[in-house]
């Protein structure tokens, strides 16, 4: 998800999206323990999305 798209969302939408991304990342790590994941870049993309959301949230706090 791009930063422009995240800036258009409300605080509640960003918080909900952050929770969803964190849950997906947790599920990805647990599924990786039992079987090999098909998309190995998914974890990297999820972490980057989480960082983008948190960064934009900090911008709006100031």
N, CA, C and O atoms as a Tripos MOL2 file, in Angstrom:
@<TRIPOS>MOLECULE
protein
  248   247    62     0     0
PROTEIN
NO_CHARGES

@<TRIPOS>ATOM
      1 N           0.8340   -1.1640    0.0000 N.3       1 UNK1
      2 CA          0.0000    0.0000    0.0000 C.3       1 UNK1
      3 C           0.8910    1.2430    0.0000 C.2       1 UNK1
      4 O           1.8980    1.3070    0.7050 O.2       1 UNK1
      5 N           0.5050    2.2020   -0.7870 N.am      2 UNK2
      6 CA          1.3120    3.4100   -0.9180 C.3       2 UNK2
      7 C           0.9780    4.4180    0.1670 C.2       2 UNK2
      8 O          -0.1080    4.3940    0.7460 O.2       2 UNK2
      9 N           1.9270    5.3000    0.4320 N.am      3 UNK3
     10 CA          1.7680    6.3070    1.4810 C.3       3 UNK3
     11 C           0.6280    7.2700    1.1510 C.2       3 UNK3
     12 O          -0.0850    7.7110    2.0530 O.2       3 UNK3
     13 N           0.4490    7.6000   -0.1200 N.am      4 UNK4
     14 CA         -0.6350    8.5010   -0.5140 C.3       4 UNK4
     15 C          -1.9930    7.9180   -0.1380 C.2       4 UNK4
     16 O          -2.8750    8.6310    0.3400 O.2       4 UNK4
     17 N          -2.1500    6.6310   -0.3550 N.am      5 UNK5
     18 CA         -3.4070    5.9660   -0.0190 C.3       5 UNK5
     19 C          -3.6350    5.9660    1.4890 C.2       5 UNK5
     20 O          -4.7630    6.1450    1.9510 O.2       5 UNK5
     21 N          -2.5740    5.7680    2.2490 N.am      6 UNK6
     22 CA         -2.6940    5.7370    3.7030 C.3       6 UNK6
     23 C          -3.0300    7.1010    4.2760 C.2       6 UNK6
     24 O          -3.7500    7.1940    5.2710 O.2       6 UNK6
     25 N          -2.5200    8.1570    3.6650 N.am      7 UNK7
     26 CA         -2.7940    9.5000    4.1640 C.3       7 UNK7
     27 C          -4.2580    9.8870    3.9710 C.2       7 UNK7
     28 O          -4.7820   10.7140    4.7180 O.2       7 UNK7
     29 N          -4.9210    9.2980    2.9800 N.am      8 UNK8
     30 CA         -6.3230    9.5950    2.7160 C.3       8 UNK8
     31 C          -7.2580    8.9220    3.7260 C.2       8 UNK8
     32 O          -8.4080    9.3330    3.8800 O.2       8 UNK8
     33 N          -6.7670    7.8970    4.4060 N.am      9 UNK9
     34 CA         -7.5950    7.1500    5.3400 C.3       9 UNK9
     35 C          -7.6910    7.8820    6.6860 C.2       9 UNK9
     36 O          -6.8350    8.6960    7.0310 O.2       9 UNK9
     37 N          -8.7430    7.5720    7.4250 N.am     10 UNK10
     38 CA         -8.9070    8.1560    8.7520 C.3      10 UNK10
     39 C          -8.0440    7.3990    9.7540 C.2      10 UNK10
     40 O          -7.4790    6.3510    9.4410 O.2      10 UNK10
     41 N          -7.9520    7.9470   10.9610 N.am     11 UNK11
     42 CA         -7.1520    7.3050   12.0110 C.3      11 UNK11
     43 C          -7.6800    5.9160   12.3310 C.2      11 UNK11
     44 O          -6.9010    4.9790   12.5120 O.2      11 UNK11
     45 N          -8.9940    5.7780   12.4020 N.am     12 UNK12
     46 CA         -9.5920    4.4820   12.7290 C.3      12 UNK12
     47 C          -9.3260    3.4550   11.6380 C.2      12 UNK12
     48 O          -9.0550    2.2900   11.9280 O.2      12 UNK12
     49 N          -9.4030    3.8850   10.3880 N.am     13 UNK13
     50 CA         -9.1320    2.9690    9.2730 C.3      13 UNK13
     51 C          -7.6790    2.5040    9.2960 C.2      13 UNK13
     52 O          -7.3890    1.3330    9.0520 O.2      13 UNK13
     53 N          -6.7600    3.4440    9.5930 N.am     14 UNK14
     54 CA         -5.3410    3.0720    9.6570 C.3      14 UNK14
     55 C          -5.0770    2.1270   10.8190 C.2      14 UNK14
     56 O          -4.2860    1.1920   10.6890 O.2      14 UNK14
     57 N          -5.7280    2.3600   11.9530 N.am     15 UNK15
     58 CA         -5.5390    1.4770   13.1070 C.3      15 UNK15
     59 C          -6.0510    0.0750   12.7980 C.2      15 UNK15
     60 O          -5.4190   -0.9170   13.1630 O.2      15 UNK15
     61 N          -7.1900   -0.0040   12.1290 N.am     16 UNK16
     62 CA         -7.7530   -1.3050   11.7560 C.3      16 UNK16
     63 C          -6.8350   -2.0220   10.7670 C.2      16 UNK16
     64 O          -6.6110   -3.2270   10.8750 O.2      16 UNK16
     65 N          -6.3120   -1.2720    9.8090 N.am     17 UNK17
     66 CA         -5.3980   -1.8430    8.8140 C.3      17 UNK17
     67 C          -4.1180   -2.3360    9.4710 C.2      17 UNK17
     68 O          -3.5820   -3.3770    9.0900 O.2      17 UNK17
     69 N          -3.6240   -1.5900   10.4590 N.am     18 UNK18
     70 CA         -2.4190   -1.9890   11.1850 C.3      18 UNK18
     71 C          -2.6410   -3.3110   11.9100 C.2      18 UNK18
     72 O          -1.7790   -4.1890   11.8760 O.2      18 UNK18
     73 N          -3.7820   -3.4560   12.5620 N.am     19 UNK19
     74 CA         -4.0920   -4.7150   13.2440 C.3      19 UNK19
     75 C          -4.1670   -5.8810   12.2640 C.2      19 UNK19
     76 O          -3.6790   -6.9740   12.5500 O.2      19 UNK19
     77 N          -4.7830   -5.6390   11.1030 N.am     20 UNK20
     78 CA         -4.8840   -6.6910   10.0890 C.3      20 UNK20
     79 C          -3.5080   -7.1180    9.5870 C.2      20 UNK20
     80 O          -3.2340   -8.3100    9.4490 O.2      20 UNK20
     81 N          -2.6490   -6.1460    9.3170 N.am     21 UNK21
     82 CA         -1.3020   -6.4550    8.8100 C.3      21 UNK21
     83 C          -0.4930   -7.2170    9.8520 C.2      21 UNK21
     84 O           0.2230   -8.1600    9.5170 O.2      21 UNK21
     85 N          -0.6070   -6.8080   11.1270 N.am     22 UNK22
     86 CA          0.1160   -7.5130   12.1840 C.3      22 UNK22
     87 C          -0.3740   -8.9510   12.3180 C.2      22 UNK22
     88 O           0.4240   -9.8620   12.5360 O.2      22 UNK22
     89 N          -1.6870   -9.1560   12.1860 N.am     23 UNK23
     90 CA         -2.2420  -10.5120   12.2830 C.3      23 UNK23
     91 C          -1.7520  -11.3700   11.1120 C.2      23 UNK23
     92 O          -1.4030  -12.5360   11.2960 O.2      23 UNK23
     93 N          -1.7280  -10.7870    9.9100 N.am     24 UNK24
     94 CA         -1.2400  -11.5210    8.7440 C.3      24 UNK24
     95 C           0.2210  -11.9170    8.9130 C.2      24 UNK24
     96 O           0.6230  -13.0200    8.5440 O.2      24 UNK24
     97 N           1.0190  -10.9970    9.4780 N.am     25 UNK25
     98 CA          2.4370  -11.2890    9.6860 C.3      25 UNK25
     99 C           2.6090  -12.4130   10.7000 C.2      25 UNK25
    100 O           3.4350  -13.3060   10.5120 O.2      25 UNK25
    101 N           1.8290  -12.3660   11.7680 N.am     26 UNK26
    102 CA          1.8970  -13.4250   12.7800 C.3      26 UNK26
    103 C           1.4860  -14.7720   12.1770 C.2      26 UNK26
    104 O           2.1380  -15.7890   12.4110 O.2      26 UNK26
    105 N           0.4100  -14.7690   11.4060 N.am     27 UNK27
    106 CA         -0.0390  -15.9970   10.7580 C.3      27 UNK27
    107 C           1.0070  -16.5180    9.7800 C.2      27 UNK27
    108 O           1.2150  -17.7260    9.6650 O.2      27 UNK27
    109 N           1.6630  -15.5980    9.0780 N.am     28 UNK28
    110 CA          2.7010  -15.9910    8.1320 C.3      28 UNK28
    111 C           3.8470  -16.6900    8.8500 C.2      28 UNK28
    112 O           4.3500  -17.7080    8.3760 O.2      28 UNK28
    113 N           4.2620  -16.1470    9.9950 N.am     29 UNK29
    114 CA          5.3670  -16.7490   10.7430 C.3      29 UNK29
    115 C           4.9840  -18.1300   11.2750 C.2      29 UNK29
    116 O           5.7990  -19.0520   11.2420 O.2      29 UNK29
    117 N           3.7680  -18.2780   11.7570 N.am     30 UNK30
    118 CA          3.3520  -19.5830   12.2680 C.3      30 UNK30
    119 C           3.1670  -20.6000   11.1460 C.2      30 UNK30
    120 O           3.4730  -21.7780   11.3290 O.2      30 UNK30
    121 N           2.6770  -20.1700   10.0030 N.am     31 UNK31
    122 CA          2.5160  -21.1020    8.8900 C.3      31 UNK31
    123 C           3.8790  -21.5080    8.3310 C.2      31 UNK31
    124 O           4.0340  -22.6100    7.8050 O.2      31 UNK31
    125 N           4.8530  -20.6270    8.4420 N.am     32 UNK32
    126 CA          6.1960  -20.9410    7.9670 C.3      32 UNK32
    127 C           6.8800  -21.9880    8.8080 C.2      32 UNK32
    128 O           7.7920  -22.6690    8.3380 O.2      32 UNK32
    129 N           6.4500  -22.1260   10.0530 N.am     33 UNK33
    130 CA          7.0470  -23.1240   10.9320 C.3      33 UNK33
    131 C           6.5890  -24.5320   10.5700 C.2      33 UNK33
    132 O           7.3050  -25.5060   10.8020 O.2      33 UNK33
    133 N           5.4010  -24.6310   10.0070 N.am     34 UNK34
    134 CA          4.8620  -25.9540    9.6960 C.3      34 UNK34
    135 C           5.0870  -26.3590    8.2410 C.2      34 UNK34
    136 O           5.2490  -27.5420    7.9430 O.2      34 UNK34
    137 N           5.0950  -25.3870    7.3420 N.am     35 UNK35
    138 CA          5.3030  -25.7100    5.9220 C.3      35 UNK35
    139 C           6.0390  -24.5470    5.2630 C.2      35 UNK35
    140 O           6.1500  -23.4590    5.8280 O.2      35 UNK35
    141 N           6.5300  -24.8000    4.0760 N.am     36 UNK36
    142 CA          7.2490  -23.7600    3.3690 C.3      36 UNK36
    143 C           6.2590  -22.7830    2.7270 C.2      36 UNK36
    144 O           5.3340  -23.2040    2.0330 O.2      36 UNK36
    145 N           6.4520  -21.4890    2.9570 N.am     37 UNK37
    146 CA          5.5400  -20.4990    2.3630 C.3      37 UNK37
    147 C           5.7720  -20.3860    0.8530 C.2      37 UNK37
    148 O           6.8910  -20.5570    0.3700 O.2      37 UNK37
    149 N           4.7100  -20.0990    0.1310 N.am     38 UNK38
    150 CA          4.8230  -19.9600   -1.3170 C.3      38 UNK38
    151 C           5.4540  -18.6180   -1.6890 C.2      38 UNK38
    152 O           6.2950  -18.5510   -2.5850 O.2      38 UNK38
    153 N           5.0520  -17.5660   -1.0090 N.am     39 UNK39
    154 CA          5.5620  -16.2320   -1.2970 C.3      39 UNK39
    155 C           6.4540  -15.7800   -0.1440 C.2      39 UNK39
    156 O           5.9580  -15.3370    0.8920 O.2      39 UNK39
    157 N           7.7400  -15.8900   -0.3220 N.am     40 UNK40
    158 CA          8.6670  -15.5590    0.7610 C.3      40 UNK40
    159 C           8.8190  -14.0560    0.9530 C.2      40 UNK40
    160 O           9.2410  -13.6240    2.0260 O.2      40 UNK40
    161 N           8.4950  -13.2540   -0.0370 N.am     41 UNK41
    162 CA          8.5850  -11.8020    0.0760 C.3      41 UNK41
    163 C           7.4050  -11.2120    0.8340 C.2      41 UNK41
    164 O           7.4060  -10.0210    1.1440 O.2      41 UNK41
    165 N           6.4100  -12.0170    1.1340 N.am     42 UNK42
    166 CA          5.2120  -11.5210    1.8070 C.3      42 UNK42
    167 C           5.5470  -10.9200    3.1760 C.2      42 UNK42
    168 O           4.9990   -9.8800    3.5430 O.2      42 UNK42
    169 N           6.4310  -11.5590    3.9260 N.am     43 UNK43
    170 CA          6.8070  -11.0630    5.2440 C.3      43 UNK43
    171 C           7.4870   -9.7000    5.1240 C.2      43 UNK43
    172 O           7.2260   -8.8060    5.9290 O.2      43 UNK43
    173 N           8.3370   -9.5380    4.1470 N.am     44 UNK44
    174 CA          9.0320   -8.2720    3.9380 C.3      44 UNK44
    175 C           8.0230   -7.1760    3.6030 C.2      44 UNK44
    176 O           8.0940   -6.0730    4.1440 O.2      44 UNK44
    177 N           7.0970   -7.4800    2.7210 N.am     45 UNK45
    178 CA          6.0940   -6.4950    2.3300 C.3      45 UNK45
    179 C           5.1840   -6.1290    3.4950 C.2      45 UNK45
    180 O           4.8160   -4.9650    3.6500 O.2      45 UNK45
    181 N           4.8210   -7.1040    4.3100 N.am     46 UNK46
    182 CA          3.9760   -6.8250    5.4720 C.3      46 UNK46
    183 C           4.6980   -5.9260    6.4700 C.2      46 UNK46
    184 O           4.1050   -4.9870    7.0010 O.2      46 UNK46
    185 N           5.9700   -6.2060    6.7270 N.am     47 UNK47
    186 CA          6.7300   -5.3730    7.6540 C.3      47 UNK47
    187 C           6.8630   -3.9400    7.1370 C.2      47 UNK47
    188 O           6.7820   -2.9900    7.9160 O.2      47 UNK47
    189 N           7.0630   -3.7820    5.8350 N.am     48 UNK48
    190 CA          7.1640   -2.4440    5.2520 C.3      48 UNK48
    191 C           5.8360   -1.7010    5.3530 C.2      48 UNK48
    192 O           5.8140   -0.5050    5.6410 O.2      48 UNK48
    193 N           4.7290   -2.4050    5.1180 N.am     49 UNK49
    194 CA          3.4110   -1.7820    5.2410 C.3      49 UNK49
    195 C           3.1470   -1.3350    6.6760 C.2      49 UNK49
    196 O           2.6150   -0.2490    6.9080 O.2      49 UNK49
    197 N           3.5190   -2.1740    7.6290 N.am     50 UNK50
    198 CA          3.3430   -1.8200    9.0440 C.3      50 UNK50
    199 C           4.1570   -0.5810    9.3740 C.2      50 UNK50
    200 O           3.6740    0.3110   10.0700 O.2      50 UNK50
    201 N           5.3760   -0.5170    8.8840 N.am     51 UNK51
    202 CA          6.2330    0.6400    9.1440 C.3      51 UNK51
    203 C           5.6520    1.9020    8.5180 C.2      51 UNK51
    204 O           5.7010    2.9700    9.1300 O.2      51 UNK51
    205 N           5.1040    1.7980    7.3100 N.am     52 UNK52
    206 CA          4.4890    2.9550    6.6610 C.3      52 UNK52
    207 C           3.3020    3.4770    7.4670 C.2      52 UNK52
    208 O           3.1570    4.6830    7.6680 O.2      52 UNK52
    209 N           2.4660    2.5630    7.9200 N.am     53 UNK53
    210 CA          1.2880    2.9570    8.6880 C.3      53 UNK53
    211 C           1.7010    3.6550    9.9750 C.2      53 UNK53
    212 O           1.1370    4.6890   10.3350 O.2      53 UNK53
    213 N           2.6880    3.0880   10.6700 N.am     54 UNK54
    214 CA          3.1410    3.6850   11.9270 C.3      54 UNK54
    215 C           3.7910    5.0490   11.6990 C.2      54 UNK54
    216 O           3.6210    5.9580   12.5110 O.2      54 UNK54
    217 N           4.5290    5.1970   10.6080 N.am     55 UNK55
    218 CA          5.1910    6.4650   10.3040 C.3      55 UNK55
    219 C           4.1550    7.5490   10.0300 C.2      55 UNK55
    220 O           4.2790    8.6650   10.5340 O.2      55 UNK55
    221 N           3.1440    7.2340    9.2420 N.am     56 UNK56
    222 CA          2.1050    8.2190    8.9220 C.3      56 UNK56
    223 C           1.3030    8.5650   10.1770 C.2      56 UNK56
    224 O           0.8970    9.7130   10.3560 O.2      56 UNK56
    225 N           1.0740    7.5870   11.0390 N.am     57 UNK57
    226 CA          0.3650    7.8690   12.2820 C.3      57 UNK57
    227 C           1.1640    8.8530   13.1430 C.2      57 UNK57
    228 O           0.5830    9.7330   13.7770 O.2      57 UNK57
    229 N           2.4750    8.7090   13.1660 N.am     58 UNK58
    230 CA          3.3290    9.6290   13.9300 C.3      58 UNK58
    231 C           3.2860   11.0330   13.3260 C.2      58 UNK58
    232 O           3.3060   12.0240   14.0560 O.2      58 UNK58
    233 N           3.2280   11.1180   11.9920 N.am     59 UNK59
    234 CA          3.1660   12.4130   11.3370 C.3      59 UNK59
    235 C           1.9140   13.1770   11.7560 C.2      59 UNK59
    236 O           1.9680   14.3850   11.9850 O.2      59 UNK59
    237 N           0.7980   12.4810   11.8560 N.am     60 UNK60
    238 CA         -0.4520   13.1300   12.2180 C.3      60 UNK60
    239 C          -0.5300   13.4460   13.7020 C.2      60 UNK60
    240 O          -1.3280   14.2940   14.1000 O.2      60 UNK60
    241 N           0.2710   12.7920   14.5320 N.am     61 UNK61
    242 CA          0.3080   13.1130   15.9570 C.3      61 UNK61
    243 C           0.9420   14.4730   16.1900 C.2      61 UNK61
    244 O           0.5450   15.1970   17.1030 O.2      61 UNK61
    245 N           1.9170   14.8210   15.3780 N.am     62 UNK62
    246 CA          2.6440   16.0830   15.5550 C.3      62 UNK62
    247 C           1.8110   17.2000   15.0740 C.2      62 UNK62
    248 O           2.2340   18.3540   15.1310 O.2      62 UNK62
@<TRIPOS>BOND
     1     1     2 1
     2     2     3 1
     3     3     4 2
     4     3     5 am
     5     5     6 1
     6     6     7 1
     7     7     8 2
     8     7     9 am
     9     9    10 1
    10    10    11 1
    11    11    12 2
    12    11    13 am
    13    13    14 1
    14    14    15 1
    15    15    16 2
    16    15    17 am
    17    17    18 1
    18    18    19 1
    19    19    20 2
    20    19    21 am
    21    21    22 1
    22    22    23 1
    23    23    24 2
    24    23    25 am
    25    25    26 1
    26    26    27 1
    27    27    28 2
    28    27    29 am
    29    29    30 1
    30    30    31 1
    31    31    32 2
    32    31    33 am
    33    33    34 1
    34    34    35 1
    35    35    36 2
    36    35    37 am
    37    37    38 1
    38    38    39 1
    39    39    40 2
    40    39    41 am
    41    41    42 1
    42    42    43 1
    43    43    44 2
    44    43    45 am
    45    45    46 1
    46    46    47 1
    47    47    48 2
    48    47    49 am
    49    49    50 1
    50    50    51 1
    51    51    52 2
    52    51    53 am
    53    53    54 1
    54    54    55 1
    55    55    56 2
    56    55    57 am
    57    57    58 1
    58    58    59 1
    59    59    60 2
    60    59    61 am
    61    61    62 1
    62    62    63 1
    63    63    64 2
    64    63    65 am
    65    65    66 1
    66    66    67 1
    67    67    68 2
    68    67    69 am
    69    69    70 1
    70    70    71 1
    71    71    72 2
    72    71    73 am
    73    73    74 1
    74    74    75 1
    75    75    76 2
    76    75    77 am
    77    77    78 1
    78    78    79 1
    79    79    80 2
    80    79    81 am
    81    81    82 1
    82    82    83 1
    83    83    84 2
    84    83    85 am
    85    85    86 1
    86    86    87 1
    87    87    88 2
    88    87    89 am
    89    89    90 1
    90    90    91 1
    91    91    92 2
    92    91    93 am
    93    93    94 1
    94    94    95 1
    95    95    96 2
    96    95    97 am
    97    97    98 1
    98    98    99 1
    99    99   100 2
   100    99   101 am
   101   101   102 1
   102   102   103 1
   103   103   104 2
   104   103   105 am
   105   105   106 1
   106   106   107 1
   107   107   108 2
   108   107   109 am
   109   109   110 1
   110   110   111 1
   111   111   112 2
   112   111   113 am
   113   113   114 1
   114   114   115 1
   115   115   116 2
   116   115   117 am
   117   117   118 1
   118   118   119 1
   119   119   120 2
   120   119   121 am
   121   121   122 1
   122   122   123 1
   123   123   124 2
   124   123   125 am
   125   125   126 1
   126   126   127 1
   127   127   128 2
   128   127   129 am
   129   129   130 1
   130   130   131 1
   131   131   132 2
   132   131   133 am
   133   133   134 1
   134   134   135 1
   135   135   136 2
   136   135   137 am
   137   137   138 1
   138   138   139 1
   139   139   140 2
   140   139   141 am
   141   141   142 1
   142   142   143 1
   143   143   144 2
   144   143   145 am
   145   145   146 1
   146   146   147 1
   147   147   148 2
   148   147   149 am
   149   149   150 1
   150   150   151 1
   151   151   152 2
   152   151   153 am
   153   153   154 1
   154   154   155 1
   155   155   156 2
   156   155   157 am
   157   157   158 1
   158   158   159 1
   159   159   160 2
   160   159   161 am
   161   161   162 1
   162   162   163 1
   163   163   164 2
   164   163   165 am
   165   165   166 1
   166   166   167 1
   167   167   168 2
   168   167   169 am
   169   169   170 1
   170   170   171 1
   171   171   172 2
   172   171   173 am
   173   173   174 1
   174   174   175 1
   175   175   176 2
   176   175   177 am
   177   177   178 1
   178   178   179 1
   179   179   180 2
   180   179   181 am
   181   181   182 1
   182   182   183 1
   183   183   184 2
   184   183   185 am
   185   185   186 1
   186   186   187 1
   187   187   188 2
   188   187   189 am
   189   189   190 1
   190   190   191 1
   191   191   192 2
   192   191   193 am
   193   193   194 1
   194   194   195 1
   195   195   196 2
   196   195   197 am
   197   197   198 1
   198   198   199 1
   199   199   200 2
   200   199   201 am
   201   201   202 1
   202   202   203 1
   203   203   204 2
   204   203   205 am
   205   205   206 1
   206   206   207 1
   207   207   208 2
   208   207   209 am
   209   209   210 1
   210   210   211 1
   211   211   212 2
   212   211   213 am
   213   213   214 1
   214   214   215 1
   215   215   216 2
   216   215   217 am
   217   217   218 1
   218   218   219 1
   219   219   220 2
   220   219   221 am
   221   221   222 1
   222   222   223 1
   223   223   224 2
   224   223   225 am
   225   225   226 1
   226   226   227 1
   227   227   228 2
   228   227   229 am
   229   229   230 1
   230   230   231 1
   231   231   232 2
   232   231   233 am
   233   233   234 1
   234   234   235 1
   235   235   236 2
   236   235   237 am
   237   237   238 1
   238   238   239 1
   239   239   240 2
   240   239   241 am
   241   241   242 1
   242   242   243 1
   243   243   244 2
   244   243   245 am
   245   245   246 1
   246   246   247 1
   247   247   248 2
@<TRIPOS>SUBSTRUCTURE
     1 UNK1         2 RESIDUE 1 A UNK
     2 UNK2         6 RESIDUE 1 A UNK
     3 UNK3        10 RESIDUE 1 A UNK
     4 UNK4        14 RESIDUE 1 A UNK
     5 UNK5        18 RESIDUE 1 A UNK
     6 UNK6        22 RESIDUE 1 A UNK
     7 UNK7        26 RESIDUE 1 A UNK
     8 UNK8        30 RESIDUE 1 A UNK
     9 UNK9        34 RESIDUE 1 A UNK
    10 UNK10       38 RESIDUE 1 A UNK
    11 UNK11       42 RESIDUE 1 A UNK
    12 UNK12       46 RESIDUE 1 A UNK
    13 UNK13       50 RESIDUE 1 A UNK
    14 UNK14       54 RESIDUE 1 A UNK
    15 UNK15       58 RESIDUE 1 A UNK
    16 UNK16       62 RESIDUE 1 A UNK
    17 UNK17       66 RESIDUE 1 A UNK
    18 UNK18       70 RESIDUE 1 A UNK
    19 UNK19       74 RESIDUE 1 A UNK
    20 UNK20       78 RESIDUE 1 A UNK
    21 UNK21       82 RESIDUE 1 A UNK
    22 UNK22       86 RESIDUE 1 A UNK
    23 UNK23       90 RESIDUE 1 A UNK
    24 UNK24       94 RESIDUE 1 A UNK
    25 UNK25       98 RESIDUE 1 A UNK
    26 UNK26      102 RESIDUE 1 A UNK
    27 UNK27      106 RESIDUE 1 A UNK
    28 UNK28      110 RESIDUE 1 A UNK
    29 UNK29      114 RESIDUE 1 A UNK
    30 UNK30      118 RESIDUE 1 A UNK
    31 UNK31      122 RESIDUE 1 A UNK
    32 UNK32      126 RESIDUE 1 A UNK
    33 UNK33      130 RESIDUE 1 A UNK
    34 UNK34      134 RESIDUE 1 A UNK
    35 UNK35      138 RESIDUE 1 A UNK
    36 UNK36      142 RESIDUE 1 A UNK
    37 UNK37      146 RESIDUE 1 A UNK
    38 UNK38      150 RESIDUE 1 A UNK
    39 UNK39      154 RESIDUE 1 A UNK
    40 UNK40      158 RESIDUE 1 A UNK
    41 UNK41      162 RESIDUE 1 A UNK
    42 UNK42      166 RESIDUE 1 A UNK
    43 UNK43      170 RESIDUE 1 A UNK
    44 UNK44      174 RESIDUE 1 A UNK
    45 UNK45      178 RESIDUE 1 A UNK
    46 UNK46      182 RESIDUE 1 A UNK
    47 UNK47      186 RESIDUE 1 A UNK
    48 UNK48      190 RESIDUE 1 A UNK
    49 UNK49      194 RESIDUE 1 A UNK
    50 UNK50      198 RESIDUE 1 A UNK
    51 UNK51      202 RESIDUE 1 A UNK
    52 UNK52      206 RESIDUE 1 A UNK
    53 UNK53      210 RESIDUE 1 A UNK
    54 UNK54      214 RESIDUE 1 A UNK
    55 UNK55      218 RESIDUE 1 A UNK
    56 UNK56      222 RESIDUE 1 A UNK
    57 UNK57      226 RESIDUE 1 A UNK
    58 UNK58      230 RESIDUE 1 A UNK
    59 UNK59      234 RESIDUE 1 A UNK
    60 UNK60      238 RESIDUE 1 A UNK
    61 UNK61      242 RESIDUE 1 A UNK
    62 UNK62      246 RESIDUE 1 A UNK
